[in-house]
Amino acid sequence: MVLGQYWNLRVDRHDQVFVITLQKAPENRLNVRFAQEIIKALRDIEQELGPDSEGCVIVRGNDEKFWCTGLELDEADTNPFANNDGFFPLLATLLDYPFPTIALLTGHTFGGACPFSLAHDYRIMNSKRGFFSMPPVNLGLHFPGIGFLPRLKLRPQVARKMLLEAHRWTGKEALADGIVDEIADPSEMLEVALKKARSIQGKAKMGVYSLLRNELWGEAAERLRSISYVHGRMVSAPAKAKI
């Protein structure tokens, strides 16, 4: 079953599990419209499932080459509030979502895609192809709270490698360092994610999943909410380099 019609997204339903497939060619880069479309799909799924029900959401790439390669940095040249209206609210939405979420990293996960994936509850990565790398230190890029998710979710040495060294992980390395929860062969990734989703979907039915998640990662959620939809002041500067 397919839910709705979306711009560069497909949403499929497997009983109580919804799979959002990112389809923005060529690399699923995030701009305001795409981020808001993902938020819309998440809200539609939330409404479809209803309050205090079982459910889980998987966000996957469209192919084995890319999951997402971060932000459309050029958008900030014409819209200085692009991240305020798109990227930051998307991360905040995931951190406050009432159902478990899984990032199915089908391929390369670069730049802003790293905090995007870390905002999910679980990550499953391609075991054969794709790198995970967050290079703001190489791009001259910063926004308030950029280090919260790595700091809260990862070991200090791993967070340092991610944020201050722009280290590039393979799937096996990311698993060893605790960045991802599982790795899987490309042909088996979706089934592995669906199996995980079905094992955790019931955790949402008592209506406290988001509250308990915020006990763990609430600092990040609060910081991201504080810079979402803000137009009265600049909250981040454009990158000094482009990729």
C-alpha positions as a Markdown table, in Angstrom:
| # | Residue | x | y | z |
|---|---|---|---|---|
| 1 | Met | 0.0 | 0.0 | 0.0 |
| 2 | Val | 1.3 | 3.5 | -1.0 |
| 3 | Leu | 0.4 | 6.5 | 1.2 |
| 4 | Gly | -0.3 | 9.7 | -0.6 |
| 5 | Gln | 1.6 | 11.5 | -3.3 |
| 6 | Tyr | 4.8 | 13.3 | -2.4 |
| 7 | Trp | 7.5 | 15.3 | -4.1 |
| 8 | Asn | 10.5 | 13.1 | -4.6 |
| 9 | Leu | 9.3 | 10.7 | -1.9 |
| 10 | Arg | 7.5 | 7.3 | -1.9 |
| 11 | Val | 5.8 | 6.0 | 1.2 |
| 12 | Asp | 4.9 | 2.3 | 1.4 |
| 13 | Arg | 3.0 | 0.6 | 4.2 |
| 14 | His | 3.8 | -2.8 | 5.6 |
| 15 | Asp | 1.1 | -3.3 | 8.2 |
| 16 | Gln | 2.2 | -1.0 | 11.0 |
| 17 | Val | 5.6 | -0.2 | 9.5 |
| 18 | Phe | 6.0 | 2.7 | 6.9 |
| 19 | Val | 8.9 | 2.9 | 4.6 |
| 20 | Ile | 9.8 | 6.4 | 3.3 |
| 21 | Thr | 12.0 | 6.1 | 0.2 |
| 22 | Leu | 14.1 | 9.2 | -0.7 |
| 23 | Gln | 13.9 | 9.8 | -4.5 |
| 24 | Lys | 15.5 | 13.3 | -5.0 |
| 25 | Ala | 18.0 | 12.7 | -7.8 |
| 26 | Pro | 20.9 | 12.4 | -7.9 |
| 27 | Glu | 22.0 | 12.3 | -4.2 |
| 28 | Asn | 18.9 | 13.1 | -2.1 |
| 29 | Arg | 20.4 | 16.4 | -1.0 |
| 30 | Leu | 18.2 | 18.3 | 1.5 |
| 31 | Asn | 16.7 | 21.7 | 0.7 |
| 32 | Val | 13.8 | 23.5 | 2.3 |
| 33 | Arg | 11.1 | 21.9 | 0.1 |
| 34 | Phe | 12.6 | 18.3 | 0.4 |
| 35 | Ala | 13.0 | 18.6 | 4.2 |
| 36 | Gln | 9.4 | 19.9 | 4.6 |
| 37 | Glu | 8.1 | 17.1 | 2.3 |
| 38 | Ile | 9.8 | 14.5 | 4.6 |
| 39 | Ile | 8.2 | 16.2 | 7.6 |
| 40 | Lys | 4.8 | 16.1 | 5.8 |
| 41 | Ala | 5.2 | 12.4 | 5.2 |
| 42 | Leu | 6.1 | 11.8 | 8.8 |
| 43 | Arg | 3.0 | 13.7 | 10.0 |
| 44 | Asp | 0.8 | 11.9 | 7.6 |
| 45 | Ile | 2.1 | 8.6 | 8.9 |
| 46 | Glu | 1.6 | 9.8 | 12.5 |
| 47 | Gln | -2.0 | 10.6 | 11.7 |
| 48 | Glu | -2.6 | 7.3 | 9.8 |
| 49 | Leu | -1.3 | 5.3 | 12.8 |
| 50 | Gly | -3.2 | 7.3 | 15.4 |
| 51 | Pro | -2.2 | 8.0 | 19.0 |
| 52 | Asp | -0.9 | 5.3 | 21.4 |
| 53 | Ser | -0.6 | 2.7 | 18.6 |
| 54 | Glu | 2.1 | 0.4 | 17.4 |
| 55 | Gly | 4.2 | 1.6 | 14.5 |
| 56 | Cys | 7.6 | 2.3 | 13.1 |
| 57 | Val | 9.1 | 4.4 | 10.2 |
| 58 | Ile | 12.0 | 3.4 | 8.0 |
| 59 | Val | 13.8 | 6.1 | 5.9 |
| 60 | Arg | 15.8 | 4.5 | 3.0 |
| 61 | Gly | 17.6 | 5.7 | -0.1 |
| 62 | Asn | 16.4 | 4.9 | -3.6 |
| 63 | Asp | 19.5 | 2.9 | -4.6 |
| 64 | Glu | 22.7 | 1.3 | -3.3 |
| 65 | Lys | 24.9 | 4.4 | -4.2 |
| 66 | Phe | 23.4 | 7.1 | -2.0 |
| 67 | Trp | 21.3 | 7.5 | 1.1 |
| 68 | Cys | 21.8 | 11.3 | 1.3 |
| 69 | Thr | 24.7 | 13.6 | 0.7 |
| 70 | Gly | 23.7 | 16.4 | 3.0 |
| 71 | Leu | 22.5 | 19.9 | 2.3 |
| 72 | Glu | 22.1 | 21.8 | -0.9 |
| 73 | Leu | 24.6 | 24.4 | 0.3 |
| 74 | Asp | 24.0 | 26.7 | -2.6 |
| 75 | Glu | 20.4 | 27.3 | -1.4 |
| 76 | Ala | 21.7 | 29.5 | 1.4 |
| 77 | Asp | 23.1 | 31.9 | -1.1 |
| 78 | Thr | 19.6 | 33.0 | -2.0 |
| 79 | Asn | 17.8 | 32.0 | 1.2 |
| 80 | Pro | 19.8 | 32.6 | 4.4 |
| 81 | Phe | 17.0 | 31.0 | 6.4 |
| 82 | Ala | 16.9 | 27.7 | 4.4 |
| 83 | Asn | 18.2 | 25.5 | 7.2 |
| 84 | Asn | 16.0 | 27.3 | 9.7 |
| 85 | Asp | 12.9 | 26.3 | 7.7 |
| 86 | Gly | 14.0 | 22.9 | 6.5 |
| 87 | Phe | 17.0 | 21.0 | 7.9 |
| 88 | Phe | 16.7 | 22.0 | 11.6 |
| 89 | Pro | 12.9 | 21.4 | 11.8 |
| 90 | Leu | 13.4 | 18.0 | 10.2 |
| 91 | Leu | 15.9 | 16.9 | 12.8 |
| 92 | Ala | 13.7 | 18.3 | 15.6 |
| 93 | Thr | 10.7 | 16.4 | 14.2 |
| 94 | Leu | 12.6 | 13.1 | 14.2 |
| 95 | Leu | 13.9 | 13.6 | 17.8 |
| 96 | Asp | 10.3 | 14.3 | 19.0 |
| 97 | Tyr | 8.5 | 11.7 | 16.9 |
| 98 | Pro | 6.1 | 9.4 | 18.7 |
| 99 | Phe | 7.2 | 6.3 | 16.9 |
| 100 | Pro | 10.5 | 4.5 | 16.5 |
| 101 | Thr | 12.5 | 5.4 | 13.4 |
| 102 | Ile | 15.2 | 3.6 | 11.5 |
| 103 | Ala | 17.6 | 5.2 | 9.0 |
| 104 | Leu | 18.3 | 2.5 | 6.3 |
| 105 | Leu | 21.7 | 3.8 | 4.9 |
| 106 | Thr | 21.6 | 2.2 | 1.5 |
| 107 | Gly | 24.7 | 4.2 | 0.3 |
| 108 | His | 26.9 | 7.2 | 0.9 |
| 109 | Thr | 25.9 | 9.3 | 4.0 |
| 110 | Phe | 27.7 | 12.6 | 3.9 |
| 111 | Gly | 27.6 | 16.0 | 5.6 |
| 112 | Gly | 24.2 | 17.0 | 7.0 |
| 113 | Ala | 23.0 | 13.5 | 6.3 |
| 114 | Cys | 25.0 | 12.3 | 9.3 |
| 115 | Pro | 23.0 | 14.3 | 11.9 |
| 116 | Phe | 19.9 | 13.4 | 9.8 |
| 117 | Ser | 20.7 | 9.7 | 10.4 |
| 118 | Leu | 21.7 | 10.2 | 14.0 |
| 119 | Ala | 18.3 | 11.8 | 14.7 |
| 120 | His | 16.8 | 8.4 | 13.9 |
| 121 | Asp | 16.6 | 5.9 | 16.7 |
| 122 | Tyr | 18.4 | 3.1 | 14.8 |
| 123 | Arg | 20.8 | 3.0 | 11.8 |
| 124 | Ile | 21.3 | 0.1 | 9.5 |
| 125 | Met | 24.1 | 0.5 | 6.9 |
| 126 | Asn | 25.1 | -1.1 | 3.6 |
| 127 | Ser | 27.9 | -3.6 | 4.3 |
| 128 | Lys | 29.3 | -3.5 | 0.8 |
| 129 | Arg | 29.2 | 0.1 | -0.4 |
| 130 | Gly | 29.0 | 3.6 | 0.9 |
| 131 | Phe | 30.9 | 5.8 | 3.4 |
| 132 | Phe | 29.7 | 7.8 | 6.4 |
| 133 | Ser | 31.4 | 11.1 | 6.8 |
| 134 | Met | 30.6 | 14.5 | 8.4 |
| 135 | Pro | 33.1 | 17.1 | 7.1 |
| 136 | Pro | 32.1 | 20.5 | 8.6 |
| 137 | Val | 35.6 | 21.1 | 9.8 |
| 138 | Asn | 36.8 | 20.9 | 6.2 |
| 139 | Leu | 34.0 | 23.2 | 4.9 |
| 140 | Gly | 34.2 | 25.9 | 7.5 |
| 141 | Leu | 30.6 | 25.1 | 8.5 |
| 142 | His | 28.9 | 25.4 | 11.9 |
| 143 | Phe | 25.5 | 25.8 | 13.4 |
| 144 | Pro | 24.6 | 25.9 | 17.1 |
| 145 | Gly | 24.2 | 22.3 | 18.4 |
| 146 | Ile | 26.0 | 20.6 | 15.5 |
| 147 | Gly | 27.9 | 18.5 | 18.0 |
| 148 | Phe | 25.0 | 17.5 | 20.3 |
| 149 | Leu | 24.0 | 14.3 | 18.5 |
| 150 | Pro | 27.5 | 12.9 | 18.1 |
| 151 | Arg | 28.3 | 13.8 | 21.7 |
| 152 | Leu | 25.1 | 12.4 | 23.2 |
| 153 | Lys | 24.9 | 9.2 | 21.0 |
| 154 | Leu | 28.6 | 8.2 | 20.4 |
| 155 | Arg | 31.7 | 7.6 | 22.5 |
| 156 | Pro | 33.9 | 10.7 | 22.9 |
| 157 | Gln | 36.7 | 9.4 | 20.7 |
| 158 | Val | 34.2 | 8.6 | 17.9 |
| 159 | Ala | 32.4 | 11.9 | 18.2 |
| 160 | Arg | 35.8 | 13.6 | 17.9 |
| 161 | Lys | 36.7 | 11.6 | 14.8 |
| 162 | Met | 33.4 | 12.6 | 13.3 |
| 163 | Leu | 33.3 | 16.3 | 14.1 |
| 164 | Leu | 36.9 | 17.4 | 14.3 |
| 165 | Glu | 38.6 | 15.0 | 11.9 |
| 166 | Ala | 35.9 | 14.4 | 9.3 |
| 167 | His | 36.7 | 10.7 | 9.4 |
| 168 | Arg | 35.2 | 8.5 | 6.7 |
| 169 | Trp | 33.7 | 5.2 | 7.9 |
| 170 | Thr | 32.9 | 2.1 | 5.9 |
| 171 | Gly | 29.8 | 0.1 | 7.1 |
| 172 | Lys | 32.0 | -2.4 | 9.0 |
| 173 | Glu | 34.0 | 0.5 | 10.7 |
| 174 | Ala | 30.8 | 2.3 | 11.5 |
| 175 | Leu | 29.4 | -0.8 | 13.2 |
| 176 | Ala | 32.6 | -1.3 | 15.2 |
| 177 | Asp | 32.5 | 2.3 | 16.4 |
| 178 | Gly | 28.8 | 2.2 | 17.4 |
| 179 | Ile | 27.6 | 4.7 | 14.8 |
| 180 | Val | 25.2 | 2.1 | 13.2 |
| 181 | Asp | 23.4 | -0.7 | 14.9 |
| 182 | Glu | 23.6 | -3.3 | 12.1 |
| 183 | Ile | 25.1 | -3.7 | 8.6 |
| 184 | Ala | 23.5 | -5.8 | 5.9 |
| 185 | Asp | 24.0 | -6.9 | 2.4 |
| 186 | Pro | 22.3 | -4.6 | -0.1 |
| 187 | Ser | 20.0 | -7.3 | -1.3 |
| 188 | Glu | 18.8 | -8.0 | 2.3 |
| 189 | Met | 18.8 | -4.5 | 3.8 |
| 190 | Leu | 15.1 | -3.8 | 3.5 |
| 191 | Glu | 14.2 | -7.1 | 5.1 |
| 192 | Val | 16.7 | -6.6 | 7.9 |
| 193 | Ala | 15.1 | -3.2 | 8.6 |
| 194 | Leu | 11.6 | -4.5 | 8.4 |
| 195 | Lys | 12.5 | -7.3 | 10.9 |
| 196 | Lys | 14.0 | -4.7 | 13.3 |
| 197 | Ala | 10.9 | -2.4 | 12.8 |
| 198 | Arg | 8.5 | -5.2 | 13.7 |
| 199 | Ser | 10.5 | -6.0 | 16.8 |
| 200 | Ile | 10.3 | -2.5 | 18.1 |
| 201 | Gln | 7.0 | -1.1 | 16.7 |
| 202 | Gly | 5.1 | -2.1 | 19.9 |
| 203 | Lys | 7.2 | 0.2 | 22.0 |
| 204 | Ala | 5.1 | 3.2 | 20.9 |
| 205 | Lys | 1.7 | 1.9 | 22.0 |
| 206 | Met | 1.9 | 3.2 | 25.6 |
| 207 | Gly | 2.3 | 6.8 | 24.3 |
| 208 | Val | 5.6 | 7.6 | 26.1 |
| 209 | Tyr | 8.2 | 6.8 | 23.4 |
| 210 | Ser | 8.9 | 10.4 | 22.5 |
| 211 | Leu | 9.0 | 11.5 | 26.2 |
| 212 | Leu | 11.5 | 8.7 | 27.0 |
| 213 | Arg | 13.6 | 9.5 | 24.0 |
| 214 | Asn | 13.8 | 13.1 | 25.1 |
| 215 | Glu | 15.2 | 11.9 | 28.5 |
| 216 | Leu | 18.1 | 10.6 | 26.5 |
| 217 | Trp | 18.6 | 13.2 | 23.7 |
| 218 | Gly | 16.5 | 16.1 | 24.8 |
| 219 | Glu | 19.5 | 18.6 | 24.8 |
| 220 | Ala | 19.9 | 18.1 | 21.1 |
| 221 | Ala | 16.1 | 18.4 | 20.5 |
| 222 | Glu | 15.9 | 21.6 | 22.5 |
| 223 | Arg | 18.8 | 23.2 | 20.7 |
| 224 | Leu | 17.4 | 22.3 | 17.3 |
| 225 | Arg | 13.9 | 23.6 | 18.2 |
| 226 | Ser | 15.5 | 26.9 | 19.3 |
| 227 | Ile | 16.9 | 27.6 | 15.8 |
| 228 | Ser | 14.0 | 26.3 | 13.8 |
| 229 | Tyr | 11.7 | 28.7 | 11.9 |
| 230 | Val | 13.8 | 31.7 | 13.3 |
| 231 | His | 13.9 | 34.7 | 10.9 |
| 232 | Gly | 14.6 | 37.5 | 13.3 |
| 233 | Arg | 18.3 | 36.7 | 13.6 |
| 234 | Met | 21.0 | 34.7 | 11.8 |
| 235 | Val | 21.6 | 31.4 | 13.6 |
| 236 | Ser | 24.2 | 29.9 | 11.2 |
| 237 | Ala | 26.7 | 31.1 | 8.7 |
| 238 | Pro | 27.2 | 29.8 | 5.2 |
| 239 | Ala | 29.9 | 27.3 | 4.6 |
| 240 | Lys | 33.3 | 28.7 | 3.6 |
| 241 | Ala | 33.8 | 25.9 | 1.1 |
| 242 | Lys | 31.4 | 24.0 | -1.2 |
| 243 | Ile | 31.3 | 20.4 | -2.2 |
